[in-house]
Amino acid sequence: MSGVARWFCAGERGLLFGAFLTLTGCGVYFGLSDPIELEDRSSLIDSMYAEYREDFPGIGEISAEELIESLGTEELVLVDVREPEERAVSVIPGSISREEFESSKDGYRDKTIVVHCTIGYRSGVYAKELASEGIEARNLAGSILSWTHAGGDVATLGGVKTKRVHVYGPTWDLLPEGFEAVW
């Protein structure tokens, strides 16, 4: 355990800090607990995303439910900013990688661009980067985690439906029942 973790874990501070780490899922990094099982993982996703949201103010967003309703009615470009090894596990069907988007960025200017990652932080930062280039993109709030909770499908790169999702790390192991987290 690091010196900082030992300091926080001493006495009453330790109880409060340990409870915080357990509730946020971060305790696993300090060996304080296993990832917490929650009945309402979706609420935790929303609260974690709300905290991340502060790093990209003014960026438009879309909920997973709104995105599901918009499929087929709008010209959408879903851009997955996760790393190749994350995408290799599963993707939102029809999404393209950041690299694919970057190679044809100008061709997508007349479409609604929705970016996503695991929970919405990396995609929010990317949407902010796009905004600085004059490209409007909406961030998928809660990203692939919220997508799965809303009933959205995920598939392998080959198009086969799956229940496996790369969740970046144990803190984000918040998938709904029936899904398998990979990191």
C-alpha positions as CSV (number, residue, x, y, z in Angstrom):
1,M,0.0,0.0,0.0
2,S,1.4,3.4,-0.9
3,G,2.3,6.0,1.8
4,V,-0.6,8.2,0.8
5,A,-3.1,5.2,1.1
6,R,-1.6,4.3,4.5
7,W,-2.1,7.9,5.7
8,F,-5.7,8.0,4.5
9,C,-6.4,4.6,6.0
10,A,-5.4,5.6,9.5
11,G,-8.1,6.0,12.1
12,E,-11.4,7.7,11.3
13,R,-10.0,9.1,8.1
14,G,-9.4,5.6,7.0
15,L,-13.0,4.6,7.6
16,L,-14.3,7.5,5.6
17,F,-11.7,7.2,2.8
18,G,-12.2,3.4,2.7
19,A,-16.0,3.9,2.4
20,F,-15.5,6.5,-0.4
21,L,-13.1,4.2,-2.3
22,T,-15.5,1.2,-1.9
23,L,-18.5,3.1,-3.1
24,T,-16.7,4.6,-6.1
25,G,-15.0,1.3,-6.9
26,C,-11.6,2.8,-6.5
27,G,-10.8,0.8,-3.4
28,V,-9.6,-2.1,-5.5
29,Y,-6.5,-0.1,-6.4
30,F,-5.6,0.2,-2.8
31,G,-6.5,-3.4,-1.9
32,L,-9.3,-2.2,0.3
33,S,-12.1,-4.2,-1.2
34,D,-13.3,-6.1,-4.3
35,P,-15.4,-4.1,-6.7
36,I,-18.8,-3.4,-5.1
37,E,-21.9,-5.2,-6.3
38,L,-24.7,-2.6,-6.8
39,E,-28.3,-3.2,-7.5
40,D,-28.4,0.1,-9.4
41,R,-25.1,0.3,-11.3
42,S,-26.7,2.8,-13.7
43,S,-26.9,5.4,-10.9
44,L,-23.3,5.0,-10.2
45,I,-22.4,5.4,-13.9
46,D,-24.5,8.6,-13.9
47,S,-22.8,10.0,-10.9
48,M,-19.3,9.2,-12.1
49,Y,-20.0,10.7,-15.5
50,A,-21.4,13.8,-13.8
51,E,-18.0,14.3,-12.1
52,Y,-16.1,13.7,-15.3
53,R,-18.4,16.2,-17.1
54,E,-16.8,19.1,-15.4
55,D,-13.7,18.6,-17.6
56,F,-15.5,19.4,-20.9
57,P,-18.1,22.1,-20.1
58,G,-20.3,23.2,-23.0
59,I,-20.0,20.0,-24.9
60,G,-23.3,18.6,-26.1
61,E,-24.3,15.2,-25.0
62,I,-26.9,12.5,-25.7
63,S,-28.2,9.8,-23.5
64,A,-28.1,6.2,-24.5
65,E,-31.9,6.1,-24.6
66,E,-32.0,9.1,-26.9
67,L,-29.3,7.6,-29.1
68,I,-31.3,4.3,-29.4
69,E,-34.4,6.3,-30.4
70,S,-32.4,8.3,-33.0
71,L,-30.9,5.3,-34.8
72,G,-32.4,5.1,-38.2
73,T,-34.0,8.5,-38.0
74,E,-30.8,10.7,-38.1
75,E,-27.6,10.4,-40.1
76,L,-25.4,9.5,-37.2
77,V,-21.7,8.7,-37.0
78,L,-20.8,6.8,-33.9
79,V,-17.1,7.3,-33.1
80,D,-15.5,4.9,-30.6
81,V,-12.4,6.6,-29.1
82,R,-11.4,3.5,-27.0
83,E,-8.1,1.8,-27.7
84,P,-7.9,-1.0,-30.3
85,E,-7.6,-3.7,-27.6
86,E,-10.9,-2.4,-26.1
87,R,-12.6,-2.4,-29.4
88,A,-11.3,-5.9,-30.2
89,V,-13.6,-7.2,-27.4
90,S,-16.8,-5.5,-28.6
91,V,-18.2,-2.3,-30.1
92,I,-21.5,-0.6,-30.5
93,P,-22.7,-1.9,-33.9
94,G,-22.0,0.5,-36.7
95,S,-19.5,2.6,-34.8
96,I,-16.2,3.5,-36.3
97,S,-12.8,4.0,-34.6
98,R,-11.3,7.4,-33.9
99,E,-8.7,6.7,-36.5
100,E,-11.3,5.9,-39.2
101,F,-13.1,9.1,-38.3
102,E,-9.9,11.2,-38.4
103,S,-9.0,9.8,-41.9
104,S,-12.3,11.2,-43.3
105,K,-13.3,13.9,-40.9
106,D,-14.5,16.4,-43.5
107,G,-16.9,13.8,-45.0
108,Y,-18.9,13.7,-41.7
109,R,-19.5,17.4,-41.2
110,D,-23.2,17.2,-42.3
111,K,-23.9,14.3,-40.0
112,T,-24.6,14.1,-36.2
113,I,-21.4,12.9,-34.6
114,V,-21.7,11.0,-31.4
115,V,-18.5,10.0,-29.6
116,H,-18.2,7.4,-26.9
117,C,-15.7,5.4,-24.8
118,T,-16.3,3.3,-21.6
119,I,-18.1,5.9,-19.4
120,G,-17.8,9.2,-21.3
121,Y,-14.6,10.8,-20.1
122,R,-12.2,10.1,-23.0
123,S,-15.0,10.8,-25.5
124,G,-15.9,14.1,-23.8
125,V,-12.3,15.2,-24.0
126,Y,-12.3,14.2,-27.7
127,A,-15.5,16.1,-28.3
128,K,-13.9,19.1,-26.7
129,E,-10.9,18.7,-29.1
130,L,-13.3,18.5,-32.1
131,A,-15.1,21.6,-30.9
132,S,-11.8,23.5,-30.9
133,E,-11.5,22.5,-34.6
134,G,-15.0,23.7,-35.4
135,I,-16.6,20.3,-35.5
136,E,-19.7,19.7,-33.3
137,A,-19.9,16.3,-31.7
138,R,-22.1,15.0,-28.9
139,N,-20.8,12.9,-26.1
140,L,-22.6,9.7,-25.3
141,A,-23.3,10.2,-21.5
142,G,-22.2,7.1,-19.7
143,S,-20.9,5.8,-23.0
144,I,-20.9,2.0,-23.6
145,L,-21.8,1.3,-20.0
146,S,-25.0,3.4,-20.2
147,W,-25.6,1.9,-23.7
148,T,-25.7,-1.6,-22.3
149,H,-28.0,-0.6,-19.4
150,A,-30.4,1.0,-22.0
151,G,-30.6,-2.3,-23.8
152,G,-28.2,-1.5,-26.6
153,D,-26.4,-4.3,-28.3
154,V,-22.7,-4.8,-28.6
155,A,-20.9,-7.0,-31.1
156,T,-17.5,-8.2,-32.1
157,L,-15.6,-6.4,-34.8
158,G,-16.9,-9.3,-37.1
159,G,-20.5,-8.3,-36.3
160,V,-21.4,-11.2,-34.0
161,K,-23.6,-10.2,-31.0
162,T,-21.8,-10.6,-27.7
163,K,-22.2,-9.9,-24.0
164,R,-18.5,-9.1,-23.4
165,V,-17.4,-5.5,-23.0
166,H,-13.9,-4.1,-22.3
167,V,-14.6,-1.7,-19.3
168,Y,-11.1,-0.2,-19.1
169,G,-10.5,-1.4,-15.5
170,P,-12.2,-2.7,-12.4
171,T,-13.5,0.7,-11.3
172,W,-15.8,0.7,-14.4
173,D,-17.0,-2.9,-14.0
174,L,-20.6,-1.6,-13.9
175,L,-22.2,-3.6,-16.7
176,P,-25.8,-4.9,-16.2
177,E,-26.4,-8.5,-15.2
178,G,-25.7,-11.0,-18.0
179,F,-22.6,-9.1,-19.4
180,E,-19.0,-10.0,-18.9
181,A,-16.5,-7.3,-18.1
182,V,-13.0,-7.6,-19.6
183,W,-10.0,-5.4,-18.8
